[in-house]
Amino acid sequence: MNREGEEFEIVKYPRVDNINIFFVNLINRTAHLHGDMEFCYLMGGEFLIRSRGVEFPASRGSLLFFNSHEPHSLKRLEGPSPLLSLQISPGLCKRVFPGFENISFTSPRVFDGTDRAWRDSMTGEIYRLTRDYFRGGPGFELSVASGILRLFSRMMEGTEYKVIDREESLRNRERQSRLTRITAYINENLGEKITLTGLAERENLSPTYLSHFFRNTLDITFGEYVSNLRFERAARLMGSTGLSNLDICLEAGFSDRKYMNKAFLHNCGCTPREYREHLSRGKGGNESRPLRDHPLTNQYIYSDGAEIGRLLEDLRDLTAGDREEI
């Protein structure tokens, strides 16, 4: 029982159509994109965020939003780093408001230029729907879905957005389709040699055009993107297998161990050997635990009921402000 008399009895692995909510302890997440819209509420630490060609710091209490298929990266700078992620399929809002598919929110920093009362209404809603998501109970799906819709209603009232016209929408779909094909091919063939020239030929593009396409779409170069994916695969293998570093190097697609070393130094500030030793210690802190239950790198998804209960208490305290408890 917490000090407000509210008991957090956690339902294991709740599921709500078109909505995925989880707590994660994040170290580094390289540039990526997905079809869901995403809110990220930072509950600790200092982060460096990159989205829409802009890099900026964010810290405890910051709320971020990423549109569907919008590239973004998060890198921890210091401090404990739990965050809450709310991933929502655009279809949830589209069924209620068909015009929503043409809405694009213009800034990833939700609280920029907003007043305290509006921020409190957003964080209060986030707390309530997250609490209901994990507690479950009769009709909890309705409570969670209605909370998500209220979040987007408040977003349209309190933040800037633009309405995408039909021509821009068609261009976006074509770009997303091409990017999906390219990234799927890279993921499927990560252990093989992948070149910009060879990929350009597959897409009937010039290498120069494809190079600019990567830079403009993902905010990183083709080489950086492939190296980041190989780093993520190598880190996963170190956390979940007993393969030697040499075998992992080959399995991840690095042509030489020096390139794997360089990738780990860039992303983690340590060598592969030091990273593996850090994982093997596994004492006192989630960062030392092997990766599990999630395809991303350098993050620990909380699934234990006691851990989630503690995080819900932290979220309640952090979002308290002037919100009205329900």
N, C-alpha and C positions, 0 to 999 in steps of 0.2 A: 504494500500500500504506500503510495507516495504522500508527500506532506499535504497535498490538497485533497486527500481522501479519494483520489481517482485511481482505481486499480487497473493495471495494464495486463490483461490476460491475452496472450498473443496466439492468434490462429496461425498454424503452420502453412506457409506457401499459399496465401490467398490469391484468388484469380478474379479479375474483373475484365471483361471484354474491352479491348482497346486502351487499357490502362495498366501500366507497370510501375510500381513504386518500390524503391529499395534504398537502404542506407549503405554507403560504401566508404571505406577508408582509402583514399586515393593518394598515390604518390605522383604518378605521371600518366597522362593519357594523350598520346600523340594525335595529330590531325586526323579526324574521322568524320563521317556523317552517316545519318540513318534516316529512314522514312518517317519516324516519329518526331513530333515536337517534344521539346524537353525543357523543364524547369530544373535548375540546380540551385539548391539553397545551401550555402556554405555554413557549416556549424563549427568551424575551427580552422586554424592555420592561415597562412598567406599563400595565395596562388597567383600565377601569371596566366592570364587567359588570352587566347588569340581567336578572333572571329571576325569575319567580314573585312579582312585586311588590316585590322587594328589589334594592337597588343596593349593590355592594360592590367594593372594589379587588382585583386579582389581579396576580401578577407571575411572573417566571421560576421554573419548577418547579411551578407550580400546575396541578392537573388539574381540569377542569370536566366535568360531564355534564349533558346535556339530554335529557329524555324525548321520545318521539315526539310531534309536534304541540305542543311546548312553546315559547312565544314567548321569545326571548332576543336581546340585543344586546350587542355588544362595541365598545368605543371605546378606542383607544390614547391614553394620557396622555403617555408619554415613552419614549424609547429605541428601539433596533431591535426589531422586533416579529414575528419568525418564530414560527409556531405549527404544531403538528401536529394535523390533524383526522382522526378516524376516524368515518365515518358508516356505520351498520349498520342494515339493514332489520330490523324486529321479527320478520319471518318466519323469520329464521335461528335465533333462539332458540326461537320458538314450535314449530318442527318437532321440536325436541329435548325441550322442556318446554312443553306446551300451556298450562299455567297462567301462563306468562311474560307473556302479553298483558294480564293483570290486575295486573301488578307496576308500581308507580310509585315511583321513588327520590325521596326527599323533599328532598334538598339538592343544588344544583348544585356545591357545593364538596366534591369527593370526599374530600380529605384532612383535613377538619375532624374533630378528635377521634379520629384514628386513630394507631396506633403506627408507629414507624419501620420495623419489619420488614414490616408489612403494606403500607406505602407502597412499600418497595423491591420487594416482590413484584409490585405493580401496574406500577410504572415499568419493571421488568425485562421483564415480559411485553409491555408496549407497545413497548419497543425491539426485542425479538426478532421479534414478528409484523410490525412495520413494516419491519425489515431484510429479512425473507423476502418480504414483499409486493413490494418493489422489486427484489430480486435475482432473483426468479423461480426457475426450475429445476424438475426433475421433482417433482411432488407438492406444490409450494409452496402451492397452494390449501388443501390439508389442514392444513398447518402454520399458515396464517393463520387459517382458520376455527376450528381448535381453540384457538388463542391467544385469539380473541375470546370463545369460550365460557368459557375459564378466567377472563377478565377479569370476565365477568358472574357467574360462580360466586363469585369473590372479593368482588365488589360486594355480593352477598347475604349473605356471611359478615361483612363488615366495615363496611357502611354501613346507614343506616336506610332502610326502604322500607315501603310500605303495599300491601295487597291490595285492589284496587278491586272492590266488589260489582257484581252484574249491573245494578242500577238506576243506579248512578253511571256504569257503562260505557256504558249506552244514552244517558244524558245527554251524555256526552263525545262519542260518535259523532254525535249530532244537532248538537252545537255545532261539531264539526269539519267536518261536511258543510255547514252554513250558512256557516262561515268560508271554506271552499274555494270555494263559489259566489260569495261576495261578493268575495274577493280576485282570483279569476279574472276577474270582470267589470271590476274596477278596472284590472287589468293590460291587458286587451284594449281598454279605452277610455281609457287614460291621457292620450292627446292631446286628448280631448274634455272638455267641462265635466262634472264629476261632483259631484253634491250629495248631502248626507246625506239630504235629503227624497226625492229621486228614487230613491236606492238603497233607502230604507226602503219605498217604494211597491212596488218590485220584489219585496221579500221579505215583503210584507204585514205590515209592522211599523210601529210609531210611530217617528218620528225620535228621540224620547227613549230608547226601548228600544234602538234600534240604536246610539245614542251610548254608552250604558252597556255594551252588548255589546262594542264595540270597546275601551273602556277596560278592562273586566274581562278580556278575552281576550288582548289584545296589549300591555297596560300603557301604551298611548299613545292619544291621541284620533284620531278619524277624520281630521281635518284634518292632523295630524302624519303619519299613515300615508301619506296621498296625497302630501303634500309630500315625504316621504322617498323614495317611489318615483320621483317626478319628478326629484328630485335625482340619484338613481342612474342614471336614463336619461340625463340631461344629462351626467353625468360620463362615462358609457360613450361617448356620442357624441363628446365632446371627445377621448377617448383613441383613437378608431377612425375618425373622419371628418374631413373638412376643412370641415364646415358652419360658417357664421358663428355667433356667440353668439346672435344674434337668431333665426336659423333653429332652432338647438337649443332655445332658449326655447320656441318654438311647438311643435316636435316633441315636447318633453317634457310639454307641457300647461300650462305656466305662463301665466297670463293677462297677466302683465306682467313685464318684466325685473327690476323691483325685488324681486319674489317669488323669482326664481331667485337673485339676489344674496344675499338673506336666507338661503336654503337653503344656499348654499355657505359663507357665513360661519358658520352654525350647525354644519355638519357638518365643515368643513375649516379654519375660521378664516381663510379667504382669499376673495377675489372670484373669479368665474368666469374673468376674464382672468388673474389670478395663477395659478389652478389650471392653466389651459392652458399658460401659460409654463413652469410647473414640469414639466409633461409633456413639453414640446418640448425642454427642455434635455437630458433623458435621459442624464445623465453620472453615473457612479459611485454606484449605489444603485438598488435595485429599485423604490423608491417613485416614481422619475421615469420608469419605463417605461410605455408605453401599456398599458391593460388588454387582456387577451386570454384566450381559451379558457375564460371563466367568466362567468356572468351576473351576478355580484355586483359591488359597487362598492368602490373604494378598497382593492383587494387584488390581489396578484400571486401567481398560482399557479405554483409552480416546476415546470418540465417538463424542463429541461436535465439530462442525466445527471451532469455534473460538479457542478452545484449541489446536486442531490439527494444525491450521494455526500458532499459536504461537510456537509450537514445531518444525514445519518445519523451521521457522526463526532461532530458536536455533540450529537446525541441520545444516542449511546453514552456520551459523557463526562458529560453531564448526569444520566443515569439510573444511572450506575455504582453509587453507594452501596455496599451490601453484597450486591448481587444476584450470583447465581451465573451466570457466563457459560456459554453452551451453544455 
